[in-house]
Amino acid sequence: MHEQPIERDTGSEPAEPGQVDPAGLAVGALGERMGLRMTHASAVRVEGWLPVEGNTQPYGLLHGGASVVLAESLGSTGAALHAGPGRIAVGVDINTTHHRSARHGRIHGVATAVHRGRSLASYEVVITDDAGLRVATARITCMLRDAPQPGHVQPGQTRRAD
């Protein structure tokens, strides 16, 4: 059975409600080290990529953890955009099935909202190679919470002296 490539968005569609400029989004220290870039971001769909080079296992194949980092970064960003100002998204579950390996080029991820509720948001993330062939499929669920207030101490924590 011959697998058909998955087409990626080319940016020709109209802007989605809540769409933001992905250049302004932080990808975190890990994402920076891995070369992760976001190319589209809204609460409904988030897209990005990362290079295979530098993210391989000793055999020269894409490390499976790199696919998971891409999936979690995209899904968490969508959940945070859905949560809105004054709220945060905290990952509570992620699972990934690896379908094929990649040795060079980039992997591309598209996170699509599956459920966007008041307290939980879930995204399916399809990861493909440069040829559009599916490398991995992930599902991430994030809990949506109010952002902690500056100086607030959680029950059971002690305030740290600076």
N, C-alpha and C positions, 0 to 999 in steps of 0.2 A: 504494500500500500504506500503510495507516494504522498507525503505530507505537503499541503499547500502553504505557502508563506502567508503570514498574517500582515495585513496592511496597517501601517502606522499613520496617525494623523499628520497631515502636511501643513496644518495651520491655516487652511483655507476656509474653515468653518467660522461662523460668527462667534463672538465672545460669549461665554457662558455667564450666567448670573454669578456674581461673587468671584469672578476670575481675577487673579492678581498677576503682577509681573513676576515671573519666577526668578529673575535676576536678583530681586530683593529678598529672596528667602534664604535663610541660613540652612546649611546642610549638616552642620555640626562638625566637630573635630574629626570624627571617623570618616564621614562623608568627604571631607576635604582631603584627607590622606589617601582615600581611595579614588579620587578624581570624579566624584559624583556630580552631575549637573542636572538641574531641573529645567525643562523646556516648556512646560504648560502646567498651570496650577489653578484649580478651582475646587470647591467642595464636592463636585460631582466626578471630576477626572483630574488625575495628576500624571504627568509624563516626565521621564528623565532617562539618563543613560549613565553608564560608567565604562571605562576602558577595561578590556580583559588583561592587557599587559599591566603587571604590577599587582594583580589580584588573582594570581594562580597558585595552585598547589605544587608540590615538588615535581609532579609529572608533566607540568606545563599546561595543564587544563585549568579552566576557570574554577576557582575555589567555590564550593557550594555556598559557603558563608557570604560571599560577595553578592550572590543573587538574593540572599535573605536580607542583607543590609539595604540593597536597592529597594526591595519590596517593602520593608518596614519604613524606610525613609519616605517613599511615595505615599503609602497608605496613611502614615501618621500625619503627613502634611495635609492630605485631604481631610482627615478627621479634625485637625486643628482649625482648618478653614471653616469647616462645618460648625464647630463648637462656637466660634466667634470671639469677639473681644472679651477679656476678663475670664476666659475659660481656657483649659488646657486639655490635650489628648494624651492619655497614658496607655501604651500598648499593654494588653493583658493576654493576648494569644496571637501566635503566628504559626502557620504551618506551610511548608513548601515541598512540592514534588519536583524533582529534577528530571527532565525528560531527555536531555542531550547535553553534550559538553560543548565548550567553545575554546578555541586556542588563540584567537587573535581578533582584532577589531574592537567593537563595543557590544555591550548588551543593552537593550532598550526595554524600559518598563512602562506599562500603562496600568495605573490603578483606577478602577471603576467602582463607584459606590454601590454596595449591595444593600446596605441598611444605614439610614441616617436618622437616628432617634435622639431623644433628649439626653440620655445617659450613656448610650453605646453607639459606635459607628463601625461598620465592617466594610472592607474593600477587597475585591478580587484583583490580583496583580498578575498580569501576563507579561512574561519576560521573553524577549526574542533576540536572535542574533542579527547581524547586519543583513543577512539574506531574508529575514522575516520568519525564520523557523523558530518554533517555540523551544526555548531552553528550559523554562521552569514556569510553574503556576503556583501562586501563593494566595493565602487568605489571611488578612490581619484584622483583628478586632481591637478597638481602642475604647477605654472608658473615658467619658467626658466629665471633667470636674471643674469647679471654680478654681481659678488660679490662687495660689497662696498669697496672702497680703504680706508686704515687706515687714519684717520684724515679728511675724506671727510664729509662735512655737506650737507645734503639733502636740497633742497629748502623748506623754511618755518621752518626749524629747526635752533636753535641757538647752538653754540658751548658751551659745559658745561665746566665750570672752575673746575679743579681738586683740 
